[in-house]
Amino acid sequence: MEAARAGAARTYIYDHRPAARTPQIEAAEREARQAGRGLWGPPCNGHTESVPVK
């Protein structure tokens, strides 16, 4: 959860089975997005899609 709050992680639900603390992690991610921290600030600005290496 602290990684999400720092903007270093995002919420992910695997196999349609959310973790017990998913609501808290989502809230921490929302807080980081609003503050523009980590992944949500420059240079990524939330664009974290994977791109194949050529």
All heavy atoms as atom14 arrays in JSON, in Angstrom:
{
  "sequence": "MEAARAGAARTYIYDHRPAARTPQIEAAEREARQAGRGLWGPPCNGHTESVPVK",
  "atom14_mask": [
    [1, 1, 1, 1, 1, 1, 1, 1, 0, 0, 0, 0, 0, 0],
    [1, 1, 1, 1, 1, 1, 1, 1, 1, 0, 0, 0, 0, 0],
    [1, 1, 1, 1, 1, 0, 0, 0, 0, 0, 0, 0, 0, 0],
    [1, 1, 1, 1, 1, 0, 0, 0, 0, 0, 0, 0, 0, 0],
    [1, 1, 1, 1, 1, 1, 1, 1, 1, 1, 1, 0, 0, 0],
    [1, 1, 1, 1, 1, 0, 0, 0, 0, 0, 0, 0, 0, 0],
    [1, 1, 1, 1, 0, 0, 0, 0, 0, 0, 0, 0, 0, 0],
    [1, 1, 1, 1, 1, 0, 0, 0, 0, 0, 0, 0, 0, 0],
    [1, 1, 1, 1, 1, 0, 0, 0, 0, 0, 0, 0, 0, 0],
    [1, 1, 1, 1, 1, 1, 1, 1, 1, 1, 1, 0, 0, 0],
    [1, 1, 1, 1, 1, 1, 1, 0, 0, 0, 0, 0, 0, 0],
    [1, 1, 1, 1, 1, 1, 1, 1, 1, 1, 1, 1, 0, 0],
    [1, 1, 1, 1, 1, 1, 1, 1, 0, 0, 0, 0, 0, 0],
    [1, 1, 1, 1, 1, 1, 1, 1, 1, 1, 1, 1, 0, 0],
    [1, 1, 1, 1, 1, 1, 1, 1, 0, 0, 0, 0, 0, 0],
    [1, 1, 1, 1, 1, 1, 1, 1, 1, 1, 0, 0, 0, 0],
    [1, 1, 1, 1, 1, 1, 1, 1, 1, 1, 1, 0, 0, 0],
    [1, 1, 1, 1, 1, 1, 1, 0, 0, 0, 0, 0, 0, 0],
    [1, 1, 1, 1, 1, 0, 0, 0, 0, 0, 0, 0, 0, 0],
    [1, 1, 1, 1, 1, 0, 0, 0, 0, 0, 0, 0, 0, 0],
    [1, 1, 1, 1, 1, 1, 1, 1, 1, 1, 1, 0, 0, 0],
    [1, 1, 1, 1, 1, 1, 1, 0, 0, 0, 0, 0, 0, 0],
    [1, 1, 1, 1, 1, 1, 1, 0, 0, 0, 0, 0, 0, 0],
    [1, 1, 1, 1, 1, 1, 1, 1, 1, 0, 0, 0, 0, 0],
    [1, 1, 1, 1, 1, 1, 1, 1, 0, 0, 0, 0, 0, 0],
    [1, 1, 1, 1, 1, 1, 1, 1, 1, 0, 0, 0, 0, 0],
    [1, 1, 1, 1, 1, 0, 0, 0, 0, 0, 0, 0, 0, 0],
    [1, 1, 1, 1, 1, 0, 0, 0, 0, 0, 0, 0, 0, 0],
    [1, 1, 1, 1, 1, 1, 1, 1, 1, 0, 0, 0, 0, 0],
    [1, 1, 1, 1, 1, 1, 1, 1, 1, 1, 1, 0, 0, 0],
    [1, 1, 1, 1, 1, 1, 1, 1, 1, 0, 0, 0, 0, 0],
    [1, 1, 1, 1, 1, 0, 0, 0, 0, 0, 0, 0, 0, 0],
    [1, 1, 1, 1, 1, 1, 1, 1, 1, 1, 1, 0, 0, 0],
    [1, 1, 1, 1, 1, 1, 1, 1, 1, 0, 0, 0, 0, 0],
    [1, 1, 1, 1, 1, 0, 0, 0, 0, 0, 0, 0, 0, 0],
    [1, 1, 1, 1, 0, 0, 0, 0, 0, 0, 0, 0, 0, 0],
    [1, 1, 1, 1, 1, 1, 1, 1, 1, 1, 1, 0, 0, 0],
    [1, 1, 1, 1, 0, 0, 0, 0, 0, 0, 0, 0, 0, 0],
    [1, 1, 1, 1, 1, 1, 1, 1, 0, 0, 0, 0, 0, 0],
    [1, 1, 1, 1, 1, 1, 1, 1, 1, 1, 1, 1, 1, 1],
    [1, 1, 1, 1, 0, 0, 0, 0, 0, 0, 0, 0, 0, 0],
    [1, 1, 1, 1, 1, 1, 1, 0, 0, 0, 0, 0, 0, 0],
    [1, 1, 1, 1, 1, 1, 1, 0, 0, 0, 0, 0, 0, 0],
    [1, 1, 1, 1, 1, 1, 0, 0, 0, 0, 0, 0, 0, 0],
    [1, 1, 1, 1, 1, 1, 1, 1, 0, 0, 0, 0, 0, 0],
    [1, 1, 1, 1, 0, 0, 0, 0, 0, 0, 0, 0, 0, 0],
    [1, 1, 1, 1, 1, 1, 1, 1, 1, 1, 0, 0, 0, 0],
    [1, 1, 1, 1, 1, 1, 1, 0, 0, 0, 0, 0, 0, 0],
    [1, 1, 1, 1, 1, 1, 1, 1, 1, 0, 0, 0, 0, 0],
    [1, 1, 1, 1, 1, 1, 0, 0, 0, 0, 0, 0, 0, 0],
    [1, 1, 1, 1, 1, 1, 1, 0, 0, 0, 0, 0, 0, 0],
    [1, 1, 1, 1, 1, 1, 1, 0, 0, 0, 0, 0, 0, 0],
    [1, 1, 1, 1, 1, 1, 1, 0, 0, 0, 0, 0, 0, 0],
    [1, 1, 1, 1, 1, 1, 1, 1, 1, 0, 0, 0, 0, 0]
  ],
  "atom14_positions": [
    [[0.82, -1.18, 0.0], [0.0, 0.0, 0.0], [0.87, 1.26, 0.0], [0.52, 2.24, -0.65], [-0.95, -0.01, 1.18], [-1.89, 1.15, 1.16], [-3.31, 1.05, 2.23], [-2.73, 0.27, 3.68], [0.0, 0.0, 0.0], [0.0, 0.0, 0.0], [0.0, 0.0, 0.0], [0.0, 0.0, 0.0], [0.0, 0.0, 0.0], [0.0, 0.0, 0.0]],
    [[1.99, 1.24, 0.7], [2.86, 2.41, 0.73], [3.47, 2.67, -0.64], [3.68, 3.83, -1.01], [3.95, 2.25, 1.79], [3.4, 2.29, 3.22], [2.54, 3.52, 3.49], [2.97, 4.64, 3.16], [1.44, 3.36, 4.03], [0.0, 0.0, 0.0], [0.0, 0.0, 0.0], [0.0, 0.0, 0.0], [0.0, 0.0, 0.0], [0.0, 0.0, 0.0]],
    [[3.72, 1.62, -1.41], [4.25, 1.8, -2.76], [3.22, 2.53, -3.62], [3.57, 3.42, -4.4], [4.61, 0.47, -3.38], [0.0, 0.0, 0.0], [0.0, 0.0, 0.0], [0.0, 0.0, 0.0], [0.0, 0.0, 0.0], [0.0, 0.0, 0.0], [0.0, 0.0, 0.0], [0.0, 0.0, 0.0], [0.0, 0.0, 0.0], [0.0, 0.0, 0.0]],
    [[1.96, 2.19, -3.49], [0.9, 2.87, -4.24], [0.79, 4.32, -3.81], [0.63, 5.22, -4.63], [-0.43, 2.15, -4.05], [0.0, 0.0, 0.0], [0.0, 0.0, 0.0], [0.0, 0.0, 0.0], [0.0, 0.0, 0.0], [0.0, 0.0, 0.0], [0.0, 0.0, 0.0], [0.0, 0.0, 0.0], [0.0, 0.0, 0.0], [0.0, 0.0, 0.0]],
    [[0.91, 4.58, -2.54], [0.83, 5.96, -2.02], [1.99, 6.81, -2.54], [1.86, 8.0, -2.77], [0.81, 5.96, -0.49], [0.63, 7.36, 0.1], [0.37, 7.35, 1.58], [-0.99, 6.91, 1.85], [-1.33, 5.76, 2.43], [-0.4, 4.95, 2.87], [-2.57, 5.42, 2.61], [0.0, 0.0, 0.0], [0.0, 0.0, 0.0], [0.0, 0.0, 0.0]],
    [[3.15, 6.17, -2.74], [4.32, 6.88, -3.25], [4.29, 7.04, -4.76], [5.13, 7.71, -5.34], [5.59, 6.13, -2.84], [0.0, 0.0, 0.0], [0.0, 0.0, 0.0], [0.0, 0.0, 0.0], [0.0, 0.0, 0.0], [0.0, 0.0, 0.0], [0.0, 0.0, 0.0], [0.0, 0.0, 0.0], [0.0, 0.0, 0.0], [0.0, 0.0, 0.0]],
    [[3.31, 6.4, -5.4], [3.22, 6.48, -6.85], [4.12, 5.49, -7.55], [4.41, 5.62, -8.73], [0.0, 0.0, 0.0], [0.0, 0.0, 0.0], [0.0, 0.0, 0.0], [0.0, 0.0, 0.0], [0.0, 0.0, 0.0], [0.0, 0.0, 0.0], [0.0, 0.0, 0.0], [0.0, 0.0, 0.0], [0.0, 0.0, 0.0], [0.0, 0.0, 0.0]],
    [[4.58, 4.48, -6.82], [5.49, 3.48, -7.38], [4.78, 2.17, -7.72], [5.43, 1.2, -8.12], [6.61, 3.2, -6.39], [0.0, 0.0, 0.0], [0.0, 0.0, 0.0], [0.0, 0.0, 0.0], [0.0, 0.0, 0.0], [0.0, 0.0, 0.0], [0.0, 0.0, 0.0], [0.0, 0.0, 0.0], [0.0, 0.0, 0.0], [0.0, 0.0, 0.0]],
    [[3.47, 2.13, -7.58], [2.71, 0.91, -7.88], [1.28, 1.3, -8.21], [0.84, 2.39, -7.88], [2.72, -0.03, -6.67], [0.0, 0.0, 0.0], [0.0, 0.0, 0.0], [0.0, 0.0, 0.0], [0.0, 0.0, 0.0], [0.0, 0.0, 0.0], [0.0, 0.0, 0.0], [0.0, 0.0, 0.0], [0.0, 0.0, 0.0], [0.0, 0.0, 0.0]],
    [[0.6, 0.4, -8.87], [-0.8, 0.64, -9.19], [-1.63, -0.58, -8.77], [-1.1, -1.66, -8.6], [-0.97, 0.95, -10.67], [-0.59, -0.17, -11.55], [-0.71, 0.08, -13.04], [-1.5, 1.21, -13.38], [-1.47, 1.85, -14.52], [-0.66, 1.46, -15.45], [-2.23, 2.87, -14.76], [0.0, 0.0, 0.0], [0.0, 0.0, 0.0], [0.0, 0.0, 0.0]],
    [[-2.91, -0.38, -8.63], [-3.82, -1.45, -8.26], [-3.93, -2.44, -9.4], [-4.03, -2.05, -10.56], [-5.22, -0.88, -7.96], [-5.11, 0.15, -7.01], [-6.15, -1.95, -7.44], [0.0, 0.0, 0.0], [0.0, 0.0, 0.0], [0.0, 0.0, 0.0], [0.0, 0.0, 0.0], [0.0, 0.0, 0.0], [0.0, 0.0, 0.0], [0.0, 0.0, 0.0]],
    [[-3.9, -3.72, -9.07], [-4.03, -4.76, -10.08], [-4.82, -5.91, -9.46], [-4.49, -6.38, -8.38], [-2.66, -5.25, -10.52], [-2.71, -6.33, -11.57], [-2.96, -6.0, -12.9], [-2.53, -7.65, -11.22], [-3.02, -6.98, -13.86], [-2.59, -8.64, -12.18], [-2.84, -8.32, -13.5], [-2.9, -9.28, -14.45], [0.0, 0.0, 0.0], [0.0, 0.0, 0.0]],
    [[-5.85, -6.35, -10.15], [-6.65, -7.49, -9.67], [-6.38, -8.65, -10.6], [-6.63, -8.58, -11.8], [-8.14, -7.14, -9.63], [-8.36, -5.99, -8.65], [-8.97, -8.37, -9.26], [-9.77, -5.47, -8.6], [0.0, 0.0, 0.0], [0.0, 0.0, 0.0], [0.0, 0.0, 0.0], [0.0, 0.0, 0.0], [0.0, 0.0, 0.0], [0.0, 0.0, 0.0]],
    [[-5.84, -9.72, -10.04], [-5.47, -10.89, -10.81], [-6.58, -11.93, -10.75], [-7.08, -12.26, -9.67], [-4.17, -11.49, -10.25], [-3.72, -12.73, -10.98], [-3.14, -12.63, -12.23], [-3.88, -13.97, -10.42], [-2.73, -13.76, -12.91], [-3.48, -15.11, -11.08], [-2.91, -15.0, -12.34], [-2.51, -16.12, -13.01], [0.0, 0.0, 0.0], [0.0, 0.0, 0.0]],
    [[-6.96, -12.45, -11.91], [-7.93, -13.54, -12.01], [-9.26, -13.2, -11.33], [-9.88, -14.06, -10.71], [-7.33, -14.82, -11.44], [-8.06, -16.07, -11.91], [-8.65, -16.05, -13.01], [-8.04, -17.07, -11.17], [0.0, 0.0, 0.0], [0.0, 0.0, 0.0], [0.0, 0.0, 0.0], [0.0, 0.0, 0.0], [0.0, 0.0, 0.0], [0.0, 0.0, 0.0]],
    [[-9.66, -11.95, -11.4], [-10.95, -11.48, -10.84], [-11.06, -11.72, -9.34], [-12.16, -11.89, -8.81], [-12.14, -12.15, -11.56], [-12.11, -11.95, -13.03], [-12.42, -10.76, -13.63], [-11.78, -12.8, -14.04], [-12.3, -10.87, -14.93], [-11.9, -12.1, -15.21], [0.0, 0.0, 0.0], [0.0, 0.0, 0.0], [0.0, 0.0, 0.0], [0.0, 0.0, 0.0]],
    [[-9.91, -11.77, -8.65], [-9.9, -12.02, -7.21], [-9.15, -10.9, -6.5], [-7.95, -10.98, -6.31], [-9.26, -13.38, -6.92], [-10.03, -14.53, -7.56], [-9.28, -15.8, -7.53], [-9.11, -16.24, -6.16], [-8.34, -17.25, -5.8], [-7.66, -17.9, -6.7], [-8.24, -17.59, -4.55], [0.0, 0.0, 0.0], [0.0, 0.0, 0.0], [0.0, 0.0, 0.0]],
    [[-9.87, -9.83, -6.11], [-9.19, -8.72, -5.45], [-8.6, -9.12, -4.1], [-9.12, -10.0, -3.42], [-10.28, -7.67, -5.28], [-11.56, -8.39, -5.46], [-11.28, -9.64, -6.25], [0.0, 0.0, 0.0], [0.0, 0.0, 0.0], [0.0, 0.0, 0.0], [0.0, 0.0, 0.0], [0.0, 0.0, 0.0], [0.0, 0.0, 0.0], [0.0, 0.0, 0.0]],
    [[-7.52, -8.47, -3.74], [-6.9, -8.7, -2.44], [-7.81, -8.11, -1.36], [-8.65, -7.25, -1.62], [-5.54, -8.03, -2.38], [0.0, 0.0, 0.0], [0.0, 0.0, 0.0], [0.0, 0.0, 0.0], [0.0, 0.0, 0.0], [0.0, 0.0, 0.0], [0.0, 0.0, 0.0], [0.0, 0.0, 0.0], [0.0, 0.0, 0.0], [0.0, 0.0, 0.0]],
    [[-7.63, -8.55, -0.15], [-8.45, -8.07, 0.97], [-8.31, -6.57, 1.16], [-9.26, -5.91, 1.55], [-8.06, -8.81, 2.25], [0.0, 0.0, 0.0], [0.0, 0.0, 0.0], [0.0, 0.0, 0.0], [0.0, 0.0, 0.0], [0.0, 0.0, 0.0], [0.0, 0.0, 0.0], [0.0, 0.0, 0.0], [0.0, 0.0, 0.0], [0.0, 0.0, 0.0]],
    [[-7.16, -6.0, 0.83], [-6.92, -4.56, 1.06], [-7.04, -3.73, -0.21], [-6.57, -2.6, -0.27], [-5.54, -4.39, 1.7], [-5.5, -5.04, 3.09], [-4.21, -4.86, 3.76], [-4.05, -3.45, 4.09], [-3.02, -2.95, 4.74], [-2.07, -3.74, 5.15], [-2.94, -1.67, 4.99], [0.0, 0.0, 0.0], [0.0, 0.0, 0.0], [0.0, 0.0, 0.0]],
    [[-7.68, -4.28, -1.24], [-7.83, -3.55, -2.5], [-8.42, -2.16, -2.31], [-7.89, -1.2, -2.9], [-8.63, -4.38, -3.52], [-7.88, -5.55, -3.85], [-8.91, -3.59, -4.79], [0.0, 0.0, 0.0], [0.0, 0.0, 0.0], [0.0, 0.0, 0.0], [0.0, 0.0, 0.0], [0.0, 0.0, 0.0], [0.0, 0.0, 0.0], [0.0, 0.0, 0.0]],
    [[-9.47, -1.96, -1.52], [-10.0, -0.6, -1.37], [-8.97, 0.39, -0.81], [-8.91, 1.54, -1.27], [-11.18, -0.77, -0.41], [-11.59, -2.2, -0.56], [-10.31, -2.94, -0.84], [0.0, 0.0, 0.0], [0.0, 0.0, 0.0], [0.0, 0.0, 0.0], [0.0, 0.0, 0.0], [0.0, 0.0, 0.0], [0.0, 0.0, 0.0], [0.0, 0.0, 0.0]],
    [[-8.14, -0.04, 0.13], [-7.13, 0.83, 0.7], [-6.03, 1.13, -0.32], [-5.52, 2.24, -0.4], [-6.52, 0.21, 1.96], [-7.47, 0.1, 3.11], [-8.2, -1.24, 3.15], [-8.37, -1.91, 2.15], [-8.64, -1.62, 4.34], [0.0, 0.0, 0.0], [0.0, 0.0, 0.0], [0.0, 0.0, 0.0], [0.0, 0.0, 0.0], [0.0, 0.0, 0.0]],
    [[-5.67, 0.13, -1.12], [-4.64, 0.32, -2.14], [-5.16, 1.27, -3.22], [-4.44, 2.16, -3.67], [-4.2, -1.03, -2.75], [-3.54, -1.89, -1.67], [-3.25, -0.82, -3.93], [-3.33, -3.34, -2.06], [0.0, 0.0, 0.0], [0.0, 0.0, 0.0], [0.0, 0.0, 0.0], [0.0, 0.0, 0.0], [0.0, 0.0, 0.0], [0.0, 0.0, 0.0]],
    [[-6.42, 1.11, -3.61], [-7.02, 2.02, -4.6], [-7.03, 3.45, -4.08], [-6.74, 4.4, -4.83], [-8.43, 1.57, -4.95], [-8.46, 0.32, -5.79], [-9.86, -0.23, -6.01], [-10.76, 0.02, -5.18], [-10.04, -0.91, -7.02], [0.0, 0.0, 0.0], [0.0, 0.0, 0.0], [0.0, 0.0, 0.0], [0.0, 0.0, 0.0], [0.0, 0.0, 0.0]],
    [[-7.35, 3.62, -2.82], [-7.36, 4.97, -2.22], [-5.95, 5.57, -2.22], [-5.77, 6.75, -2.53], [-7.93, 4.93, -0.81], [0.0, 0.0, 0.0], [0.0, 0.0, 0.0], [0.0, 0.0, 0.0], [0.0, 0.0, 0.0], [0.0, 0.0, 0.0], [0.0, 0.0, 0.0], [0.0, 0.0, 0.0], [0.0, 0.0, 0.0], [0.0, 0.0, 0.0]],
    [[-4.95, 4.76, -1.89], [-3.56, 5.24, -1.9], [-3.12, 5.61, -3.31], [-2.45, 6.63, -3.51], [-2.63, 4.17, -1.31], [0.0, 0.0, 0.0], [0.0, 0.0, 0.0], [0.0, 0.0, 0.0], [0.0, 0.0, 0.0], [0.0, 0.0, 0.0], [0.0, 0.0, 0.0], [0.0, 0.0, 0.0], [0.0, 0.0, 0.0], [0.0, 0.0, 0.0]],
    [[-3.52, 4.82, -4.29], [-3.19, 5.13, -5.69], [-3.88, 6.44, -6.12], [-3.27, 7.29, -6.76], [-3.64, 4.0, -6.61], [-3.34, 4.27, -8.06], [-3.83, 3.19, -9.0], [-3.96, 2.03, -8.57], [-4.09, 3.51, -10.17], [0.0, 0.0, 0.0], [0.0, 0.0, 0.0], [0.0, 0.0, 0.0], [0.0, 0.0, 0.0], [0.0, 0.0, 0.0]],
    [[-5.12, 6.61, -5.75], [-5.86, 7.83, -6.07], [-5.16, 9.07, -5.49], [-5.02, 10.09, -6.15], [-7.3, 7.71, -5.54], [-8.33, 8.37, -6.35], [-9.76, 8.05, -5.95], [-10.02, 7.46, -4.64], [-10.28, 6.16, -4.44], [-10.32, 5.31, -5.45], [-10.51, 5.72, -3.22], [0.0, 0.0, 0.0], [0.0, 0.0, 0.0], [0.0, 0.0, 0.0]],
    [[-4.7, 8.92, -4.25], [-3.98, 10.01, -3.58], [-2.71, 10.37, -4.35], [-2.42, 11.55, -4.58], [-3.64, 9.58, -2.16], [-2.86, 10.58, -1.36], [-2.46, 10.02, -0.01], [-3.29, 9.37, 0.66], [-1.29, 10.24, 0.38], [0.0, 0.0, 0.0], [0.0, 0.0, 0.0], [0.0, 0.0, 0.0], [0.0, 0.0, 0.0], [0.0, 0.0, 0.0]],
    [[-1.96, 9.35, -4.79], [-0.73, 9.59, -5.55], [-1.04, 10.23, -6.9], [-0.33, 11.15, -7.33], [0.02, 8.27, -5.75], [0.0, 0.0, 0.0], [0.0, 0.0, 0.0], [0.0, 0.0, 0.0], [0.0, 0.0, 0.0], [0.0, 0.0, 0.0], [0.0, 0.0, 0.0], [0.0, 0.0, 0.0], [0.0, 0.0, 0.0], [0.0, 0.0, 0.0]],
    [[-2.1, 9.78, -7.55], [-2.49, 10.37, -8.85], [-2.81, 11.85, -8.68], [-2.35, 12.68, -9.47], [-3.71, 9.66, -9.41], [-3.43, 8.33, -10.04], [-4.74, 7.7, -10.52], [-4.57, 6.38, -11.02], [-4.62, 6.05, -12.31], [-4.85, 6.98, -13.21], [-4.45, 4.8, -12.69], [0.0, 0.0, 0.0], [0.0, 0.0, 0.0], [0.0, 0.0, 0.0]],
    [[-3.6, 12.16, -7.69], [-4.01, 13.55, -7.47], [-2.82, 14.44, -7.14], [-2.8, 15.61, -7.52], [-5.07, 13.62, -6.37], [-6.39, 13.02, -6.78], [-7.37, 12.87, -5.63], [-7.02, 13.0, -4.46], [-8.61, 12.57, -5.97], [0.0, 0.0, 0.0], [0.0, 0.0, 0.0], [0.0, 0.0, 0.0], [0.0, 0.0, 0.0], [0.0, 0.0, 0.0]],
    [[-1.83, 13.89, -6.46], [-0.65, 14.66, -6.08], [0.43, 14.66, -7.18], [1.41, 15.38, -7.07], [-0.06, 14.1, -4.79], [0.0, 0.0, 0.0], [0.0, 0.0, 0.0], [0.0, 0.0, 0.0], [0.0, 0.0, 0.0], [0.0, 0.0, 0.0], [0.0, 0.0, 0.0], [0.0, 0.0, 0.0], [0.0, 0.0, 0.0], [0.0, 0.0, 0.0]],
    [[0.24, 13.83, -8.21], [1.23, 13.75, -9.28], [2.54, 13.13, -8.84], [3.61, 13.5, -9.31], [0.0, 0.0, 0.0], [0.0, 0.0, 0.0], [0.0, 0.0, 0.0], [0.0, 0.0, 0.0], [0.0, 0.0, 0.0], [0.0, 0.0, 0.0], [0.0, 0.0, 0.0], [0.0, 0.0, 0.0], [0.0, 0.0, 0.0], [0.0, 0.0, 0.0]],
    [[2.46, 12.14, -7.92], [3.67, 11.48, -7.41], [4.03, 10.27, -8.25], [3.16, 9.58, -8.77], [3.46, 11.03, -5.97], [3.47, 12.14, -4.97], [3.59, 11.61, -3.54], [2.45, 10.83, -3.13], [1.39, 11.3, -2.46], [1.33, 12.58, -2.15], [0.41, 10.51, -2.12], [0.0, 0.0, 0.0], [0.0, 0.0, 0.0], [0.0, 0.0, 0.0]],
    [[5.31, 9.99, -8.33], [5.82, 8.77, -8.96], [5.36, 8.61, -10.4], [5.53, 9.5, -11.22], [0.0, 0.0, 0.0], [0.0, 0.0, 0.0], [0.0, 0.0, 0.0], [0.0, 0.0, 0.0], [0.0, 0.0, 0.0], [0.0, 0.0, 0.0], [0.0, 0.0, 0.0], [0.0, 0.0, 0.0], [0.0, 0.0, 0.0], [0.0, 0.0, 0.0]],
    [[4.74, 7.47, -10.69], [4.26, 7.16, -12.03], [3.29, 8.2, -12.57], [3.13, 8.34, -13.78], [3.53, 5.81, -12.03], [4.34, 4.58, -11.67], [3.41, 3.39, -11.45], [5.34, 4.28, -12.76], [0.0, 0.0, 0.0], [0.0, 0.0, 0.0], [0.0, 0.0, 0.0], [0.0, 0.0, 0.0], [0.0, 0.0, 0.0], [0.0, 0.0, 0.0]],
    [[2.64, 8.93, -11.69], [1.58, 9.86, -12.09], [2.1, 11.25, -12.37], [1.35, 12.12, -12.77], [0.49, 9.86, -11.01], [0.19, 8.47, -10.59], [0.39, 7.93, -9.36], [-0.31, 7.41, -11.41], [0.05, 6.6, -9.37], [-0.38, 6.25, -10.62], [-0.69, 7.32, -12.74], [-0.83, 5.04, -11.11], [-1.14, 6.1, -13.22], [-1.2, 4.98, -12.41]],
    [[3.4, 11.45, -12.18], [4.02, 12.74, -12.48], [4.97, 12.58, -13.66], [5.03, 11.52, -14.28], [0.0, 0.0, 0.0], [0.0, 0.0, 0.0], [0.0, 0.0, 0.0], [0.0, 0.0, 0.0], [0.0, 0.0, 0.0], [0.0, 0.0, 0.0], [0.0, 0.0, 0.0], [0.0, 0.0, 0.0], [0.0, 0.0, 0.0], [0.0, 0.0, 0.0]],
    [[5.7, 13.63, -13.98], [6.65, 13.57, -15.1], [7.74, 12.54, -14.84], [8.11, 12.34, -13.69], [7.23, 14.96, -15.16], [6.44, 15.81, -14.24], [5.67, 14.92, -13.34], [0.0, 0.0, 0.0], [0.0, 0.0, 0.0], [0.0, 0.0, 0.0], [0.0, 0.0, 0.0], [0.0, 0.0, 0.0], [0.0, 0.0, 0.0], [0.0, 0.0, 0.0]],
    [[8.26, 11.88, -15.81], [7.94, 11.99, -17.22], [6.82, 11.05, -17.67], [6.34, 11.16, -18.79], [9.25, 11.61, -17.92], [9.82, 10.56, -17.02], [9.44, 11.02, -15.61], [0.0, 0.0, 0.0], [0.0, 0.0, 0.0], [0.0, 0.0, 0.0], [0.0, 0.0, 0.0], [0.0, 0.0, 0.0], [0.0, 0.0, 0.0], [0.0, 0.0, 0.0]],
    [[6.39, 10.13, -16.82], [5.37, 9.14, -17.22], [3.96, 9.73, -17.34], [3.23, 9.37, -18.25], [5.33, 7.99, -16.22], [6.85, 7.05, -16.13], [0.0, 0.0, 0.0], [0.0, 0.0, 0.0], [0.0, 0.0, 0.0], [0.0, 0.0, 0.0], [0.0, 0.0, 0.0], [0.0, 0.0, 0.0], [0.0, 0.0, 0.0], [0.0, 0.0, 0.0]],
    [[3.59, 10.56, -16.37], [2.24, 11.13, -16.34], [1.15, 10.07, -16.47], [0.15, 10.28, -17.12], [2.09, 12.21, -17.41], [3.02, 13.37, -17.17], [3.16, 13.85, -16.04], [3.71, 13.81, -18.2], [0.0, 0.0, 0.0], [0.0, 0.0, 0.0], [0.0, 0.0, 0.0], [0.0, 0.0, 0.0], [0.0, 0.0, 0.0], [0.0, 0.0, 0.0]],
    [[1.4, 8.91, -15.85], [0.41, 7.85, -15.84], [0.45, 6.91, -17.02], [-0.26, 5.92, -17.06], [0.0, 0.0, 0.0], [0.0, 0.0, 0.0], [0.0, 0.0, 0.0], [0.0, 0.0, 0.0], [0.0, 0.0, 0.0], [0.0, 0.0, 0.0], [0.0, 0.0, 0.0], [0.0, 0.0, 0.0], [0.0, 0.0, 0.0], [0.0, 0.0, 0.0]],
    [[1.29, 7.18, -18.0], [1.4, 6.33, -19.19], [2.43, 5.24, -18.91], [3.62, 5.46, -19.08], [1.78, 7.15, -20.41], [0.79, 8.22, -20.71], [-0.45, 7.95, -21.25], [0.84, 9.55, -20.51], [-1.12, 9.09, -21.37], [-0.37, 10.08, -20.92], [0.0, 0.0, 0.0], [0.0, 0.0, 0.0], [0.0, 0.0, 0.0], [0.0, 0.0, 0.0]],
    [[1.95, 4.08, -18.47], [2.87, 3.01, -18.08], [2.66, 1.75, -18.9], [3.03, 0.67, -18.47], [2.66, 2.7, -16.58], [1.3, 2.29, -16.39], [2.98, 3.89, -15.71], [0.0, 0.0, 0.0], [0.0, 0.0, 0.0], [0.0, 0.0, 0.0], [0.0, 0.0, 0.0], [0.0, 0.0, 0.0], [0.0, 0.0, 0.0], [0.0, 0.0, 0.0]],
    [[2.08, 1.89, -20.09], [1.84, 0.72, -20.93], [3.17, 0.12, -21.35], [4.14, 0.82, -21.6], [1.03, 1.1, -22.19], [-0.34, 1.66, -21.89], [-0.32, 3.13, -21.52], [0.71, 3.81, -21.74], [-1.33, 3.61, -20.99], [0.0, 0.0, 0.0], [0.0, 0.0, 0.0], [0.0, 0.0, 0.0], [0.0, 0.0, 0.0], [0.0, 0.0, 0.0]],
    [[3.2, -1.2, -21.48], [4.4, -1.89, -21.94], [4.5, -1.75, -23.45], [3.49, -1.78, -24.17], [4.33, -3.36, -21.57], [4.34, -3.51, -20.18], [0.0, 0.0, 0.0], [0.0, 0.0, 0.0], [0.0, 0.0, 0.0], [0.0, 0.0, 0.0], [0.0, 0.0, 0.0], [0.0, 0.0, 0.0], [0.0, 0.0, 0.0], [0.0, 0.0, 0.0]],
    [[5.71, -1.64, -23.93], [5.97, -1.55, -25.36], [7.02, -2.59, -25.7], [8.05, -2.68, -25.03], [6.49, -0.13, -25.74], [6.79, -0.04, -27.21], [5.48, 0.91, -25.32], [0.0, 0.0, 0.0], [0.0, 0.0, 0.0], [0.0, 0.0, 0.0], [0.0, 0.0, 0.0], [0.0, 0.0, 0.0], [0.0, 0.0, 0.0], [0.0, 0.0, 0.0]],
    [[6.77, -3.39, -26.73], [7.77, -4.4, -27.1], [9.1, -3.76, -27.47], [9.14, -2.7, -28.09], [7.17, -5.1, -28.32], [5.73, -4.73, -28.33], [5.61, -3.44, -27.58], [0.0, 0.0, 0.0], [0.0, 0.0, 0.0], [0.0, 0.0, 0.0], [0.0, 0.0, 0.0], [0.0, 0.0, 0.0], [0.0, 0.0, 0.0], [0.0, 0.0, 0.0]],
    [[10.18, -4.41, -27.09], [11.53, -3.93, -27.43], [11.84, -4.41, -28.83], [11.61, -5.56, -29.18], [12.57, -4.49, -26.43], [13.97, -4.06, -26.83], [12.23, -4.03, -25.03], [0.0, 0.0, 0.0], [0.0, 0.0, 0.0], [0.0, 0.0, 0.0], [0.0, 0.0, 0.0], [0.0, 0.0, 0.0], [0.0, 0.0, 0.0], [0.0, 0.0, 0.0]],
    [[12.39, -3.51, -29.65], [12.71, -3.88, -31.03], [14.17, -4.2, -31.19], [15.01, -3.75, -30.52], [12.34, -2.73, -31.96], [10.87, -2.49, -31.98], [10.54, -1.35, -32.94], [9.03, -1.12, -32.89], [8.61, -0.1, -33.82], [0.0, 0.0, 0.0], [0.0, 0.0, 0.0], [0.0, 0.0, 0.0], [0.0, 0.0, 0.0], [0.0, 0.0, 0.0]]
  ]
}
